[in-house]
């Protein structure tokens, strides 16, 4: 197995963790309602999702309100996940592997 495939696999796994954490955070936030900031599960998801959300906030213009940044982060991560799947496929085809 090539090092490129390994790196793409690790990056894809990190993106998946961030995506699923954003999804979980949204669901727990929906179920917990106004008391979500004191919910320990929500706070764990917040720790995991904070870096990608802050990075997306840095990338996006200030015109976009902070409430929408997690949703934008979800879609950016989703398309990054799709892109990494394509890169993995190309690397597998170049190496003659069945992935």
N, C-alpha and C positions, 0 to 999 in steps of 0.2 A: 504494500500500500504506500502511496506517495505521501509526502509531507503536506502537499497542497490539499489533498483530499482530507487529511486529518484536520488541517486548519479550518477548512470550509465546514467540516462536520462539527467542530467545536463552536465556531461562530453561529452556525445554524441552531445548535442546542441552546446557546445563550439567548438567541433571539426568541426561541420557543418558550424558554422560561419567562422571559420578560412579557411575551404575549399572553401566556396563560396567567401570569400574575396580574396583569392589567385586567383581564377578563374576570378573575376571581375577586379583585378589588372592587370592580364595578358591581358584581353580584352581591358581595357582602355589604357594600355601601347602600345598595338598593334595599336589601333586607333589613339592615340596621337602622336606616333612616337618619334622623338627626343625631343619634348617639353613636354614629359610626367612628368618630374620632377617639372614643374611649374603648372601642372594640379591639381586643388584642389581635385577632386574626386580621382585621383591616390594617392595623398598624404594622404587622409583619409584611403584608402585601405592599404597604406604603414604603417600607424600607427597601424592598426589592425593586419597586418601580420608580423610585425617586431619581436615580441617575438618568434613565432614558427620557423621563419627562422633563427634567431640567435641561438636558441637551436639546430636546425639541423646543423648549421655551427659548433657548438661546438662538436656535435657527430661525424660528418664526418671527414675523414682524410684530411689533407691539400692538398693532391693530387687532390682533386676535386676542380675545380675552382669556384669562388664565383657566377658566372653567372648561374651555374647549381643548386645551392643550393635551390632556390625557387621551382624548378621542383621536386627535391628530397623531399622537405618538403611536396609538394602536395601529392606525392605517400605515404609517411609515414603517413600523416594524413588520407588519404583514407583508408589504411589498418587498422589504429587505429579505424576508424569509423566502419569498417566491424567487427573488433574484439569486439567492444562495443555492436554492434547489436547482436552478438552471445552470449555475456555475458548476455545481457538483456533477450534474449530468454531462456537461461538456468535458469536464476532467475525466470522468469515467470512460466516455467515448474515446478520448484521446489516448488513454492508457490501455484501451481494449478490455476494460473490466465490465462486468455485469453488476451494476449497483442497484 
